[in-house]
């Protein structure tokens, strides 16, 4: 009897051939694309701060938020995945070995999340244990305590709302660092460790919430306060944005989780598809607003590709999946958010493999 985790015949060969062709096609255009998207993010940040001193306002906050999301989800994410390591002409700081290393962290990616910790937890543990209990980002498993709680519905919503507004510093910063350092503390316990404050919370907090507002002090106390308020609003917006386009990538009653490890490349490929979802794809502006996380299936199949490659191969990946009967989920962020929240609150379960006998 064919196990549910087996890949259909021809599925692996088709994806392997696509991977080979795509890697062979990488060139200057992919590096130029990275530069263009990076400049878009820098422009958002610059415009945000150029107007942030006038008064607290949602436009400045949104621009600063989008700049931060660009730096994390698009530039840091794909660079640390070695997406540009094989692209001809890439400078050292545009590769995984040079990006955000040492003093360049201040230039490349000054965030709550430690770059080395992110590369370990996300690139290794999450990508190669997708949907398993050992996956550090498996929503259904991580929120079992909330799903099983007999709390009133409004209380559960308040808990979810807190995480949506604080996701980067309340979850990703401590979770990635504790996995990197092999620390036994839970998320709450991590906040009592000097390592978290030294490597994650203090660098980001001092730069963005203290130093940056102080730079506007010559324009007056109101200007400095306005910048601080807009930075605080941007922080909440970035967390909401991140929750909506990252947490929803692998959660929902139509996505799979797994009780065993993959048995080979075929089952690995299949898991990346049935354990992930895409959002609407196509067009740099659309992809920019989705943080290039709308190509989650393609990214999980081939994580070491640059952003631009995913847009090129997405139609072919979808066609391969459809031709071999492998479910390919693609829905709007709003739909995926609703399905993710249903899992988080314990209203629905994910599809669990192997199927019950």
C-alpha positions as CSV (number, residue, x, y, z in Angstrom):
1,X,0.0,0.0,0.0
2,X,1.4,3.5,-0.9
3,X,2.1,5.6,2.2
4,X,0.4,9.0,2.2
5,X,3.8,10.7,2.5
6,X,5.1,9.2,-0.8
7,X,5.5,11.5,-3.7
8,X,3.7,10.7,-7.0
9,X,5.9,9.2,-9.8
10,X,7.5,12.0,-11.9
11,X,6.9,14.7,-9.3
12,X,10.5,14.7,-8.0
13,X,12.1,14.5,-11.4
14,X,10.0,17.5,-12.6
15,X,11.0,19.6,-9.6
16,X,14.6,18.6,-9.8
17,X,14.8,19.6,-13.4
18,X,13.1,23.0,-12.7
19,X,15.6,23.6,-9.8
20,X,18.5,22.8,-12.1
21,X,17.3,25.2,-14.9
22,X,16.5,27.9,-12.4
23,X,19.9,27.9,-10.7
24,X,21.6,27.9,-14.1
25,X,19.6,31.0,-15.1
26,X,20.6,33.2,-12.2
27,X,22.4,36.3,-13.3
28,X,22.8,40.1,-13.0
29,X,19.1,40.7,-13.3
30,X,18.5,38.9,-10.1
31,X,21.0,41.0,-8.3
32,X,19.6,44.2,-9.8
33,X,16.2,43.1,-8.6
34,X,17.4,42.7,-5.1
35,X,18.9,46.2,-5.3
36,X,15.6,47.7,-6.6
37,X,13.5,46.2,-3.8
38,X,16.1,47.2,-1.2
39,X,15.8,50.8,-2.5
40,X,12.1,50.7,-2.3
41,X,12.3,49.8,1.3
42,X,14.9,52.5,2.0
43,X,12.6,55.0,0.3
44,X,9.7,54.0,2.5
45,X,11.9,54.4,5.6
46,X,13.3,57.8,4.4
47,X,9.8,59.2,3.6
48,X,8.5,57.9,6.8
49,X,11.1,59.7,8.9
50,X,11.0,62.8,6.7
51,X,7.4,63.3,7.8
52,X,7.4,61.6,11.2
53,X,8.6,64.7,13.1
54,X,5.5,66.8,12.0
55,X,3.0,64.9,14.2
56,X,2.0,61.4,15.1
57,X,0.3,60.1,11.9
58,X,-0.6,56.7,10.2
59,X,1.2,57.6,6.9
60,X,4.6,58.0,8.5
61,X,4.1,54.9,10.6
62,X,3.0,52.8,7.7
63,X,6.0,53.9,5.6
64,X,8.5,53.1,8.5
65,X,6.7,49.8,9.0
66,X,7.0,48.8,5.3
67,X,10.7,49.8,5.4
68,X,11.3,47.4,8.3
69,X,9.3,44.6,6.7
70,X,11.4,45.0,3.5
71,X,14.6,44.8,5.5
72,X,13.5,41.6,7.2
73,X,11.1,39.6,5.1
74,X,12.7,40.4,1.7
75,X,16.4,41.4,2.0
76,X,17.6,39.6,5.2
77,X,15.3,36.6,4.7
78,X,16.5,35.7,1.2
79,X,20.1,36.8,1.7
80,X,20.6,34.7,4.8
81,X,19.0,31.8,2.9
82,X,22.0,32.0,0.6
83,X,19.7,33.3,-2.2
84,X,22.4,35.5,-3.6
85,X,25.5,33.5,-2.8
86,X,25.6,32.0,-6.3
87,X,24.5,35.1,-8.2
88,X,27.4,36.4,-10.2
89,X,28.7,39.8,-9.1
90,X,27.2,39.7,-5.6
91,X,29.2,41.8,-3.1
92,X,30.3,40.1,0.2
93,X,27.6,41.9,2.2
94,X,25.0,40.7,-0.3
95,X,25.7,37.0,0.6
96,X,24.9,34.9,3.7
97,X,28.5,35.0,4.9
98,X,28.8,38.8,5.0
99,X,25.3,40.1,5.5
100,X,24.6,41.7,9.0
101,X,27.9,40.2,10.3
102,X,29.7,42.2,13.0
103,X,29.4,46.0,12.6
104,X,27.3,45.5,9.4
105,X,24.4,44.5,11.6
106,X,23.8,48.2,12.2
107,X,23.8,48.8,8.4
108,X,22.2,45.7,7.0
109,X,19.6,44.5,9.5
110,X,19.3,46.2,13.0
111,X,16.2,44.3,14.3
112,X,14.9,42.6,17.4
113,X,16.0,39.3,15.9
114,X,19.7,38.3,16.1
115,X,20.8,37.4,12.5
116,X,22.7,34.3,13.5
117,X,19.8,33.1,15.6
118,X,17.3,33.7,12.8
119,X,19.5,31.8,10.3
120,X,19.6,28.8,12.7
121,X,16.0,28.6,13.8
122,X,14.4,29.6,10.6
123,X,16.7,28.3,7.8
124,X,17.6,25.0,9.5
125,X,15.0,24.0,12.1
126,X,11.9,25.4,10.5
127,X,12.6,24.7,6.8
128,X,13.9,21.1,7.3
129,X,11.4,20.1,10.0
130,X,8.3,21.8,8.5
131,X,5.1,20.8,10.1
132,X,6.7,18.4,12.5
133,X,6.4,18.8,16.3
134,X,10.1,19.7,16.2
135,X,9.3,22.7,13.9
136,X,9.8,25.7,16.2
137,X,7.1,27.6,14.2
138,X,4.3,25.1,14.2
139,X,1.3,27.2,15.3
140,X,-1.0,24.4,16.2
141,X,1.7,22.8,18.5
142,X,3.0,26.1,20.0
143,X,-0.5,27.3,20.9
144,X,-1.8,24.0,22.4
145,X,-2.0,25.7,25.8
146,X,-4.3,28.3,24.3
147,X,-6.3,25.9,22.2
148,X,-7.0,23.7,25.2
149,X,-7.7,26.5,27.7
150,X,-11.2,26.7,28.9
151,X,-11.0,30.5,29.0
152,X,-13.8,32.8,27.9
153,X,-13.7,33.6,24.2
154,X,-12.8,37.3,24.7
155,X,-9.8,36.3,26.8
156,X,-8.4,34.1,24.1
157,X,-8.9,36.9,21.6
158,X,-7.0,39.2,23.9
159,X,-4.1,36.7,24.0
160,X,-4.0,36.4,20.3
161,X,-4.2,40.2,19.9
162,X,-1.2,40.7,22.2
163,X,0.9,38.4,20.1
164,X,-0.2,39.9,16.8
165,X,0.9,43.3,18.0
166,X,4.2,42.2,19.6
167,X,5.1,39.1,17.5
168,X,8.7,40.0,16.7
169,X,9.9,40.8,20.2
170,X,7.6,38.5,22.2
171,X,8.1,35.4,20.1
172,X,10.8,35.6,17.3
173,X,13.6,37.3,19.2
174,X,13.5,34.9,22.3
175,X,12.5,31.8,20.3
176,X,15.3,32.1,17.7
177,X,18.0,32.9,20.3
178,X,17.1,30.1,22.7
179,X,17.3,27.6,19.9
180,X,20.6,28.9,18.7
181,X,22.1,28.8,22.2
182,X,20.4,25.6,23.3
183,X,18.8,27.3,26.3
184,X,16.2,25.5,28.3
185,X,14.1,28.5,29.2
186,X,10.7,29.0,27.7
187,X,9.8,32.3,26.0
188,X,8.9,34.0,29.3
189,X,12.1,32.8,31.0
190,X,14.2,34.1,28.2
191,X,13.4,37.7,29.2
192,X,15.3,37.1,32.4
193,X,18.5,36.2,30.5
194,X,21.2,38.8,29.7
195,X,21.8,37.1,26.3
196,X,18.4,38.2,25.0
197,X,18.8,41.7,26.2
198,X,22.4,42.1,24.9
199,X,21.9,40.5,21.5
200,X,18.3,41.4,20.7
201,X,16.3,43.8,22.8
202,X,18.8,46.5,23.8
203,X,20.4,47.0,20.4
204,X,17.0,47.5,18.6
205,X,15.3,49.3,21.4
206,X,18.1,51.8,22.0
207,X,18.6,52.6,18.3
208,X,14.9,53.0,17.3
209,X,13.2,54.2,20.5
210,X,15.9,56.3,22.0
211,X,18.6,57.4,19.5
212,X,16.4,58.0,16.5
213,X,13.9,60.3,18.4
214,X,16.8,62.1,20.0
215,X,18.2,63.0,16.6
216,X,15.1,65.1,16.0
217,X,15.4,66.9,19.3
218,X,17.0,70.0,17.7
219,X,13.6,70.5,15.9
220,X,11.9,70.7,19.3
221,X,10.3,68.4,21.9
222,X,7.2,68.0,19.9
223,X,9.1,66.7,16.9
224,X,11.1,64.2,19.0
225,X,7.9,63.0,20.6
226,X,6.2,62.7,17.2
227,X,9.0,60.6,15.9
228,X,8.9,58.4,19.0
229,X,5.1,58.0,18.6
230,X,5.4,57.1,14.9
231,X,8.1,54.6,15.6
232,X,5.9,53.0,18.3
233,X,3.0,52.8,15.9
234,X,5.2,51.4,13.2
235,X,6.4,48.7,15.6
236,X,2.8,47.6,16.1
237,X,2.0,47.8,12.4
238,X,5.1,45.8,11.5
239,X,4.1,43.1,14.0
240,X,0.6,42.9,12.6
241,X,2.0,42.8,9.0
242,X,4.4,40.1,10.0
243,X,1.8,38.0,11.7
244,X,-0.6,38.3,8.7
245,X,2.0,37.2,6.1
246,X,4.3,35.0,8.0
247,X,2.4,33.1,10.7
248,X,-0.4,32.2,8.2
249,X,2.0,30.5,5.8
250,X,1.8,27.1,7.4
251,X,-1.5,27.1,9.4
252,X,-5.0,26.1,8.5
253,X,-7.4,23.2,8.4
254,X,-6.4,22.5,4.8
255,X,-2.7,22.3,5.5
256,X,-0.8,19.3,6.8
257,X,1.4,18.6,9.8
258,X,3.5,15.4,10.3
259,X,4.2,12.9,13.0
260,X,7.3,11.5,11.3
261,X,10.4,12.8,9.4
262,X,10.4,12.8,5.6
263,X,11.7,9.5,4.2
264,X,13.5,11.1,1.2
265,X,13.6,13.9,-1.3
266,X,10.2,13.0,-2.7
267,X,8.4,13.1,0.7
268,X,10.4,16.3,1.5
269,X,9.2,18.0,-1.7
270,X,5.6,16.9,-1.1
271,X,5.6,18.2,2.5
272,X,6.8,21.6,1.5
273,X,3.8,21.9,-0.8
274,X,1.0,20.4,1.3
275,X,2.3,22.1,4.5
276,X,2.5,25.6,2.9
277,X,0.2,28.2,1.3
278,X,0.8,30.9,-1.3
279,X,-1.0,34.3,-1.5
280,X,-1.8,36.0,-4.8
281,X,1.4,36.3,-6.9
282,X,2.8,38.4,-9.7
283,X,4.0,41.9,-10.1
284,X,6.7,43.6,-8.0
285,X,4.3,45.9,-6.1
286,X,2.0,43.1,-5.2
287,X,5.0,40.9,-4.1
288,X,6.6,43.8,-2.3
289,X,3.5,44.3,-0.1
290,X,3.4,40.5,0.6
291,X,7.1,40.5,1.5
292,X,7.7,37.9,-1.2
293,X,6.1,35.5,1.2
294,X,3.3,34.9,-1.3
295,X,5.7,32.4,-2.9
296,X,5.9,30.3,0.2
297,X,5.5,27.0,-1.6
298,X,8.3,27.7,-4.1
299,X,10.5,29.1,-1.3
300,X,10.1,26.0,0.8
301,X,10.8,23.7,-2.2
302,X,14.0,25.7,-3.2
303,X,15.0,28.0,-0.2
304,X,18.4,29.0,-1.8
305,X,16.9,31.1,-4.6
306,X,16.7,34.9,-4.9
307,X,13.4,36.6,-4.7
308,X,13.1,37.3,-8.4
309,X,13.4,33.6,-9.2
310,X,10.2,32.6,-7.3
311,X,8.1,34.8,-9.6
312,X,9.5,33.1,-12.6
313,X,9.0,29.6,-11.5
314,X,5.7,29.9,-9.7
315,X,3.4,29.1,-12.6
316,X,5.5,26.0,-13.5
317,X,5.6,24.7,-9.9
318,X,1.8,25.1,-9.7
319,X,1.4,23.2,-13.0
320,X,3.7,20.4,-11.8
321,X,1.7,20.0,-8.6
322,X,-1.6,20.0,-10.4
323,X,-0.3,17.5,-13.0
324,X,0.7,15.1,-10.2
325,X,-2.3,15.5,-7.9
326,X,-0.4,17.3,-5.2
327,X,-2.7,20.0,-3.5
328,X,-1.5,23.5,-4.1
329,X,-3.2,26.0,-1.9
330,X,-3.2,29.7,-2.9
331,X,-5.6,32.2,-1.2
332,X,-5.7,35.8,-0.1
333,X,-4.0,36.9,3.2
334,X,-7.4,37.7,4.6
335,X,-8.6,34.1,4.1
336,X,-5.4,32.6,5.4
337,X,-5.5,34.8,8.5
338,X,-9.1,33.7,9.3
339,X,-8.0,30.0,8.9
340,X,-4.9,30.6,11.0
341,X,-6.9,32.2,13.8
342,X,-9.3,29.3,13.8
343,X,-6.4,27.0,14.4
344,X,-4.9,29.2,17.1
345,X,-8.2,29.4,19.0
346,X,-8.8,25.7,18.8
347,X,-11.8,25.8,16.5
348,X,-10.3,23.6,13.8
349,X,-7.3,21.2,13.5
350,X,-4.7,20.8,10.8
351,X,-4.6,17.7,8.6
352,X,-2.4,15.2,10.5
353,X,-0.1,12.7,8.8
354,X,0.1,9.8,8.8
355,X,-3.7,9.5,8.6
356,X,-5.4,7.5,11.3
357,X,-5.8,3.8,10.5
